[in-house]
Amino acid sequence: MVIGILGSRLDHGGLGKRRWERWRPSIALVMHPEFQIDEYLLMYLPEDQVLLDLTLQDMAQVSPHTKVTAVPIACEDPWDFEQVYSQIHAVAVSQIFDVEQNNYFVNITTGTHVAQICLYLLAEAHYLPGKLLQSSPSKEGVQGTYHVIDLDLSRYDQIASRFAKESRDAVTHLKSGIQTRNAAFNELIAQVEQVSIKSTAPMLLNGPTGAGKSQLAKRIYELKKQRGQLSGNLVEVNCATLRGDNAMSALFGHVKGAFTGALNARAGLLREAHQGLLFLDEIGELGLDEQAMLLRAIEEKIFMPFGGDQTVSSDFQLIAGTHRDLFELVRQGLFREDLLARINLWTYELPSLKLRSEDLEPNIEHELNNYARKAGHKVSFNKAARATYLQFAYSPQALWRANFRDLNSSITRMATLAVGGRITEEVVACEIIRLQRAWRGFQSETMTENESLLENYLSSAQLEDLDLFDRLQLNEVIKVCKTSRSLAEAGRILFNVSRDKKSSVNDSHRVKQYLQKFGLTFQLINS
């Protein structure tokens, strides 16, 4: 079965006998004995009725076994994309396609360029479940030639590879060019790239302060603008800075005289973001009145300026950011549930720097490169200094409270103090002391207890060689041993599940072996 459109120009070979001397795509397709067409679904414009009647007559003469079904598509303007797509889509969904029993081909030779694009899109989306068919005139005769385009074949892999490369380039852009290694973060960014291109719905970026919400919002804006999806500006605002009348005025604008000191009218940030992107960071800090007006602006694209009596409009895309639990704020009555439902369609949790330890090194290089661009000269670590800094950066002592802001500040300080563009061990040592001093007040009670417990049994050198995983695990094992009356009891508690799966149970030996790795014994712990 072939699905196509009657070509007002190409299928028109005249009304006389000389029409048989000309290549007419729709007629030519049924003239190939090796390509037997059992059924032809031919769409046409009502104004082409005379041409249709003649075409059906000639098709019946050339290929009497082909059943031709003519379907009108009523388009006032055949160059209007929305009209043409909706008409062809309606025809597609009205058909019953049996892909198990029949082979389908979508002829993209005839029709306006708009119609050809619509046929391609509907075929790609499987509304028209067929291979693409393209015909052309040839010297061999009026039947011309035809080509079947099956995008699933390997010969078209280059096209797919090109799209894949463009997608990879977009993902790299969203990551600021940093070759990040954290699998969860990379997966998150890959989906953000897809959603950014395909959706205009609001996005919600969750994550701690300094995790990169603002930076990601900027990259999304740049990507969408590059693809021609936005023509307006990126407007950023930290909602934590908005209070009272100032919040209403800043977001929605105000009319002259709306409040004391309002000597002139103000457009507001939402109108500044028209045809662009509005990034509302810390959206959880907005008051309930502002939330209600924002919800209307998102859903209806209209809102009322403060002090005004006439609505204004703005068509913007929204990205919201927060470090707070908005669901908890809803339970406390501090955030509107309907607004959360509206902005929660695409929600992404940006992990902290501590949870992305694999990305420390590439981000350090990124910060050094940024500094070099601004300062006009290259800065780098010497080998020993780099090793020392990385050892500290990965250690439990490095809290990275402000995440990438802490890292940026740290690299900036060391690069500024680097003599001759080389960061030395002395510079790193001073920086580590500075960071430890800054974070000292934030050390959690639990971490302090854990560290002091391990310090009772391990030397400073031993502690420095332990990963965080080993510290936490060993700390819990020591706790169990201290509260157990015997090695056997500690083993039963620690191996309460796996012991049932062993044919020979010796919990005492397993605990003893584990403690020996750290030079410890049950007796030493309980002495």
Secondary structure, DSSP 4 states (H G I P E B T S, - for coil): -EEEE--TTTT---SSGGGGGS--HHHHHTT-TTS--SEEEEEE-GGGHHHHHHHHHHHHHH-TT-EEEEEE---S-TT-HHHHHHHHHHHHHHS---TTT---EEE-SSS-HHHHHHHHHHHHTTSS-SEEEEEEEETTEEEEEEEEE-TTSGGGHHHHHHHHHHHHHHHHHHTTT-----HHHHHHHHHHHHHHHH--S-EEEE--TTSSHHHHHHHHHHHHHHTTS--S-EEEEEGGG--HHHHHHHHH-B-TTSSTT--S-B--HHHHTTTSEEEEETGGGS-HHHHHHHHHHHHHSEE--BT-SS-EE---EEEEEESS-HHHHHHTTSS-HHHHHHH-SEEEEPPPSGGGGGGHHHHHHHHHHHHHHHHSS--EE-HHHHHHHHHHHHSTT---TTTHHHHHHHHHHHHHH-BTTEE-HHHHHHHHHHHHHHHGGG--HHHHHHHHHHHTTS-HHHHHT--HHHHHHHHHHHHHHHT-SSHHHHHHHHTTTGGGG-SS--HHHHHHHHHHTTT--HHHHT-
